[in-house]
Amino acid sequence: MLNQLRNIEPLKEILFQYGSHLHAGRVERLFYRKVPVYFEKGSYIVKTIESRNELKEVMKLRYQVFHKEYRKKKFPFGLDVESLDPVADHLVIIDKETEKIVGTYRLICSEFSNVFYSQSEFTIQGFFELPGVKLELSRACIHRDYRKGVVMNLLWRGLVKYMNEVKAKYLFGCSSVKTMEPKEVSLVVEYFKNQGAVLSSIQALPLPIYDMPRLAVLTSESAEAVSKPIEEMIPALLNSYLKAGAKVSPTPALDRDFKCVDFFTVLDMESLTQLYERRYRPE
């Protein structure tokens, strides 16, 4: 019986990837670039993609990071394709030497869409009723060989250029923390509270299917029971948002597929910290 199940899994993955490639073809035909961004810095190009071929390369990179690396999928190649890809712009970092896309951000602007990924996990209608252009950041990933300060810095610079073009007042999205352990999640939530980084003016509750089981009751022994310091559990990208002045929802959504919790995250550009104001605002 176990051998039969092992034989079925590769077949299921092949069929899934076949379906993904068919879906990707439909998505690519609907895609067009909304806002042009282009600049070069050293050995990198930063741009919003323009073509179907570039979108296919973005999907390949996302598959390598989200599915092979994070979900431990065995299939050697594939595509990460979503129905929201056509309504988005896709900011990318290209290594000039290899001509490969090594980093990407999916950007969905309220000027071009009224549907967002965050709505699939959270009830956030009150947020969309606030005045001002809103820009959702999602599907952010960097190739494992390029996870260094320069690439993250360039993604931020490209993001700010895009944000200025659309005159965005809010950046928002779902930020993941790689744990589903209630005790660890409770400590992460407490850490955000202590940092003054919890949303208070906007209600953001997980949809019922993403409800987190009751979080652990914290005790003096809780911090000692986790495998590593809470600060090390916060991904670099989320840390960047927090340093810029972002706030997160007090209750996370449980993403069982990716074995993590997601926090609805909002950055009001009027509250951008001085550090990021100096570093990224245009002169």
Salt bridges, closest charged atoms under 4 A:
GLU9 OE2 - LYS12 NZ 3.56
GLU13 OE1 - LYS73 NZ 3.53
GLU28 OE2 - LYS56 NZ 3.60
GLU40 OE1 - LYS96 NZ 2.75
GLU50 OE1 - ARG33 NH2 3.70
GLU50 OE2 - LYS47 NZ 2.85
GLU54 OE2 - LYS47 NZ 2.75
GLU57 OE2 - LYS60 NZ 3.36
GLU69 OE1 - ARG144 NH2 3.99
GLU69 OE2 - ARG147 NH1 2.69
ASP80 OD2 - ARG62 NE 2.78
ASP80 OD1 - HIS67 NE2 2.81
ASP80 OD1 - ARG139 NH2 2.81
GLU82 OE1 - ARG106 NH1 2.86
GLU82 OE2 - ARG139 NH2 3.44
ASP85 OD2 - ARG62 NH2 2.75
ASP85 OD1 - ARG106 NH1 2.87
ASP145 OD2 - HIS143 ND1 3.72
ASP268 OD1 - LYS169 NZ 3.13
GLU270 OE2 - LYS169 NZ 3.36
GLU277 OE2 - ARG281 NE 3.33
